[in-house]
Amino acid sequence: MPPVAHAISAFLRQSETTEPPSLRETLDTQSSRRETHAKEASALEMSLASRTRGCSQFSVLTPHASHTTPSSRMDTIELTLDIPPPEHDRYVARLETCATGFVQDDAELRAYVPTNRWADIDRETLDARLAADGYPNALTVRPLAAKNWNAIWEDTLSPVRAGPFLVCPTSTEVPPTRDEVTVLRIDPEMSFGTGHHATTRLALRLLGETLAAGDRMLDVGTGTGLLAIAACRSGAAGALGVDTSPKAVRNARDNARQNEVADCVAVREGSMEQVPDTHYDVVAANITRRIVLDLLPDLAGRLAPDGTLLLSGILRPQRDDILDAATAHDLQPDTEITEEGWWAVSLSPLPQR
């Protein structure tokens, strides 16, 4: 699943490096070590991904973190804005073109910017804007060190339930369950889509409510291939996933084989230019607001007349922007769901007059 281009010019404050913070408020863990690692991995899923939280067209939620032994190289800059929640939406809008992720709570807004995008940020302008809004000295900047996030993920990921699906990393055992669920075996390899982020769970819930046997499905910004695999495991006739990250493409293909749906799931490297000029019963995109707005004409154009467009990766305050744009493309909302400050929607074409 995307492009982050411009942003705001440059200052790098030297400071002691620390770990990325958690995107989840609480974690069920057995030890303090596992809790720390899970928090780091959860934050990375949000802050180092560039598919839905990112700056480049469909570099698809695949983090830029090194897969080798951790070094002292800085690979992400954390911006902390000491501002109240009502102000968050405005500043998310200001920073989303360069930030690959955001963490919001009642005390502050944190944004994560890859170091190769940091030169685009004009700190003085951002400081001045904050001061003009009544928040002088509200900005703190710190670099975060690169780590072997793949090893951390493997040590901390656990099965996650999302709608009718149970997402199980290949490194874990499938837990016993009384409910009838579709088990999805996923090896993330640092691609986005493990079920551990609310946006992925929202997308899976909508998919479970929408997909019918025999449907054809398109997954834009496929990451691990999770949504496409879930569709085929649920009876889809075929699914196409596209992603601009070569690593994500390889990972998605491996996961399709692991789930025995390689003959149903096709994965292509690229963006919408790799999608045939045909119609799909279900089109899914778990990407950022800006990328959704850029791609909405293409996404809507690939929908069958009675098809459904599933959008996730959207912050709740961004809902109106998406719905306004959807209406402009003759789409109407059918189902809206939220979780942990994130919003997702299923849309269908308006009836022809």
C-alpha positions in Angstrom: 0.0 0.0 0.0 2.1 4.7 -0.9 3.9 8.5 -1.7 4.9 11.0 1.0 6.4 14.0 -0.8 6.7 17.5 0.6 6.7 18.6 4.2 8.0 21.3 6.3 13.4 22.4 6.3 15.8 21.2 8.8 17.0 20.7 12.1 18.4 17.6 13.8 18.8 17.8 17.5 21.3 15.4 18.9 19.9 13.5 21.8 20.0 10.1 23.5 18.3 7.6 21.3 15.3 5.9 22.6 12.7 3.4 21.4 9.6 4.2 19.4 6.5 4.4 21.7 3.5 2.1 21.7 0.5 2.7 19.5 -1.6 0.6 21.8 -2.5 1.7 25.3 -2.1 -1.8 26.8 -0.6 -5.1 25.8 -1.3 -8.5 27.2 2.3 -9.8 27.8 4.0 -12.3 30.1 7.1 -10.3 31.0 8.4 -6.7 30.9 10.8 -7.6 28.1 8.0 -8.9 25.9 5.9 -5.9 26.8 8.7 -3.5 25.8 9.3 -5.3 22.5 5.7 -5.5 21.6 5.3 -1.7 22.2 8.3 -1.0 20.0 6.9 -3.3 17.2 3.4 -1.8 17.4 4.8 1.7 17.1 7.0 0.7 14.2 4.0 -0.8 12.4 2.5 2.7 12.5 5.5 5.0 12.3 8.0 3.3 10.0 5.5 2.1 7.4 5.2 3.9 4.1 2.2 2.3 2.5 -0.6 3.8 4.5 1.3 6.0 6.7 3.9 6.9 4.2 5.3 9.3 1.7 5.9 7.5 -1.5 3.2 6.1 -3.8 2.6 2.6 -2.6 5.8 1.9 -0.9 3.1 0.2 0.9 3.4 0.1 4.6 6.7 -1.6 4.4 9.0 -0.1 7.0 12.4 1.3 6.0 14.0 -0.2 9.1 17.1 -2.4 8.6 16.7 -6.1 8.6 20.3 -6.5 9.7 22.0 -6.2 13.0 20.9 -3.0 14.7 23.3 -0.1 14.4 23.5 3.5 15.7 22.1 4.8 12.4 19.1 7.1 12.9 16.3 6.1 10.7 13.2 8.0 12.1 12.7 11.4 13.7 10.0 11.7 16.3 8.2 15.1 16.6 6.2 15.6 19.8 3.6 18.4 19.8 2.3 19.4 23.2 -1.1 20.4 22.0 -4.7 19.3 23.1 -6.7 16.8 21.1 -9.0 19.3 19.4 -5.9 20.7 17.6 -4.6 17.3 16.4 -6.5 17.1 13.2 -5.1 20.4 11.9 -1.5 19.4 12.6 -1.9 15.9 11.2 -3.1 17.6 8.0 0.1 19.8 8.1 2.5 16.9 8.6 0.9 14.0 6.9 2.7 14.5 3.6 6.0 13.7 5.3 5.1 11.8 8.4 4.8 8.0 8.2 2.7 7.7 11.3 1.0 9.5 14.2 0.3 8.7 17.8 -2.4 10.7 19.6 -3.4 10.8 23.3 -4.9 13.4 25.6 -1.6 15.2 26.3 0.2 15.3 22.9 0.5 14.4 19.3 3.5 12.5 18.0 4.5 12.3 14.4 7.2 10.1 12.9 9.3 11.2 9.9 11.9 9.1 8.0 15.3 10.8 8.2 15.4 11.0 4.4 12.2 13.2 4.6 13.4 15.3 7.5 15.0 17.9 5.3 11.6 18.8 4.0 10.4 20.0 7.4 10.8 23.7 8.2 11.0 23.6 12.0 11.0 27.3 12.4 7.8 27.6 10.4 6.2 24.8 12.5 7.4 26.5 15.8 5.9 29.8 14.6 2.6 28.2 13.7 2.4 26.6 17.1 3.2 29.8 18.8 0.6 31.7 16.7 -2.0 29.2 17.8 -1.1 29.7 21.4 1.4 26.8 22.0 4.9 28.3 22.3 7.7 25.8 22.9 5.3 23.0 22.2 7.6 21.1 19.8 10.2 18.5 20.8 12.3 16.6 18.3 14.3 13.4 18.8 16.0 10.8 16.6 15.1 7.1 16.9 17.7 4.4 16.3 17.3 1.7 13.6 16.7 -1.7 15.1 16.2 -5.3 13.9 12.4 -5.0 14.0 11.9 -8.3 12.2 13.4 -10.1 15.1 11.3 -8.1 17.6 8.1 -8.8 15.7 8.8 -12.5 15.6 9.4 -12.4 19.4 6.2 -10.6 20.2 3.4 -11.1 17.7 0.5 -13.2 18.9 -2.8 -14.4 17.3 -5.3 -11.6 16.7 -9.1 -12.0 16.1 -10.7 -9.6 13.5 -14.2 -10.3 12.5 -14.5 -13.9 11.2 -10.7 -14.2 10.9 -7.9 -15.3 13.3 -4.6 -13.9 12.2 -1.7 -16.1 13.4 1.9 -15.4 12.7 3.7 -18.5 11.4 5.9 -18.5 14.5 2.9 -19.1 16.9 0.6 -22.0 17.5 -3.1 -21.6 16.5 -4.9 -21.3 19.8 -8.1 -23.3 20.5 -11.3 -21.4 19.9 -14.9 -22.3 20.3 -16.0 -20.0 17.5 -15.8 -20.9 13.8 -13.0 -18.7 12.4 -10.9 -18.6 9.3 -7.3 -18.9 10.3 -4.8 -16.8 8.3 -1.1 -17.8 8.7 1.0 -14.7 8.2 4.8 -14.1 8.3 5.0 -10.3 8.2 8.7 -9.9 7.3 8.1 -6.2 8.2 5.3 -5.7 5.7 2.2 -4.0 7.0 -0.8 -6.3 7.8 -0.6 -8.5 10.8 -3.9 -7.7 12.5 -2.0 -5.9 15.3 -3.0 -2.5 14.1 -6.5 -1.2 14.3 -6.7 -0.2 10.7 -6.0 -3.8 9.6 -8.6 -5.2 12.0 -11.1 -2.7 10.7 -10.4 -3.7 7.1 -10.8 -7.4 7.9 -14.1 -6.8 9.7 -15.5 -5.0 6.7 -14.2 -7.6 4.4 -15.8 -10.4 6.4 -19.2 -8.6 6.2 -18.9 -7.7 2.5 -17.3 -10.5 0.5 -19.5 -13.2 -1.1 -18.4 -16.5 -2.6 -17.2 -16.1 -6.1 -16.4 -12.4 -5.8 -13.3 -10.9 -7.5 -11.3 -8.7 -5.2 -8.6 -6.0 -5.5 -6.3 -5.1 -2.6 -4.4 -1.8 -3.2 -1.3 -1.6 -1.0 -1.4 -5.3 -0.1 1.6 -5.4 2.3 1.6 -9.0 3.7 -1.2 -9.9 1.3 -3.5 -10.4 4.3 -6.7 -8.9 2.8 -6.3 -10.7 -0.5 -5.6 -14.0 1.3 -8.5 -13.5 3.6 -10.8 -13.0 0.5 -9.6 -16.2 -1.1 -9.9 -18.2 2.1 -13.5 -16.9 2.2 -14.4 -18.1 -1.2 -13.4 -15.3 -3.6 -12.9 -16.5 -7.2 -9.7 -14.5 -7.3 -7.8 -11.6 -5.7 -5.2 -9.2 -7.0 -2.8 -7.4 -4.6 -0.5 -4.5 -5.7 2.3 -3.0 -3.8 5.3 -0.8 -4.8 7.6 -2.5 -2.3 9.5 -5.5 -3.9 9.9 -7.0 -0.4 6.2 -6.7 0.3 5.4 -8.4 -3.0 7.7 -11.3 -2.2 6.3 -11.5 1.3 2.7 -11.5 0.1 3.4 -14.3 -2.4 5.0 -16.4 0.3 2.0 -15.8 2.6 -0.4 -16.8 -0.2 1.6 -20.1 -0.6 1.6 -20.6 3.2 -2.2 -20.3 3.2 -2.6 -22.6 0.1 -4.2 -19.8 -2.0 -1.3 -19.1 -4.4 -3.6 -20.1 -7.3 -6.2 -17.6 -6.2 -4.0 -14.6 -5.1 -2.0 -12.7 -7.7 0.5 -10.1 -6.5 2.1 -7.4 -8.7 4.7 -4.9 -8.0 3.4 -1.4 -8.6 0.3 0.7 -8.1 -2.9 1.2 -10.1 -1.0 1.0 -13.4 -0.6 -2.7 -12.6 -4.4 -3.2 -12.3 -6.2 -4.4 -15.4 -8.9 -2.2 -16.8 -11.7 -4.4 -15.4 -14.2 -4.4 -12.6 -14.0 -6.0 -9.2 -16.8 -6.9 -6.8 -14.7 -5.7 -3.8 -11.9 -3.1 -3.8 -9.9 -2.6 -0.6 -7.4 0.1 0.3 -5.9 0.4 3.8 -3.9 3.6 3.1 -3.7 7.2 4.3 -6.3 9.9 3.7 -4.1 11.7 1.2 -3.4 8.6 -0.9 -7.1 7.6 -0.8 -8.1 11.1 -2.1 -5.4 10.8 -4.8 -6.5 7.3 -5.9 -10.2 7.6 -5.4 -11.0 8.1 -9.1 -9.1 5.0 -10.0 -10.5 3.0 -7.1 -14.1 3.9 -8.0 -13.4 3.2 -11.6 -12.5 -0.4 -10.9 -15.7 -1.1 -9.0 -18.4 -3.3 -10.5 -21.8 -1.5 -10.7 -22.9 -3.4 -7.5 -19.4 -3.6 -6.0 -18.1 -2.4 -2.6 -15.1 -0.1 -1.9 -13.5 -0.7 1.5 -11.4 2.1 2.9 -9.3 1.9 6.1 -6.2 3.7 7.5 -8.2 6.9 8.1 -8.2 8.9 11.3 -11.7 9.6 12.7 -11.4 13.4 12.2 -10.6 12.8 8.5 -14.0 11.1 8.0 -15.8 14.0 6.4 -13.0 14.6 3.8 -13.3 11.0 2.6 -17.1 11.1 2.5 -17.2 14.4 0.6 -14.8 13.0 -1.9 -16.7 9.8 -2.2 -19.9 11.7 -2.9 -18.1 13.6 -5.6 -17.3 10.2 -7.2 -20.9 8.9 -6.9 -20.2 6.7 -3.9 -22.4 6.3 -0.8 -21.4 5.0 2.6 -23.0 1.7 3.6 -21.2 0.8 6.9 -18.9 2.8 9.1 -16.8 1.4 12.0 -14.2 2.7 14.3 -11.5 1.5 16.6 -8.8 3.2 18.7 -9.3 6.5 16.9 -9.3 5.0 13.4 -12.2 5.0 11.0 -13.1 2.6 8.1 -16.0 2.6 5.7 -17.6 0.5 3.0 -18.9 2.4 0.0 -21.1 1.5 -2.9 -21.9 3.2 -6.2 -24.9 5.5 -6.1 -27.9 4.2 -8.0 -27.9 5.4 -11.6 -30.6 7.9 -12.3 
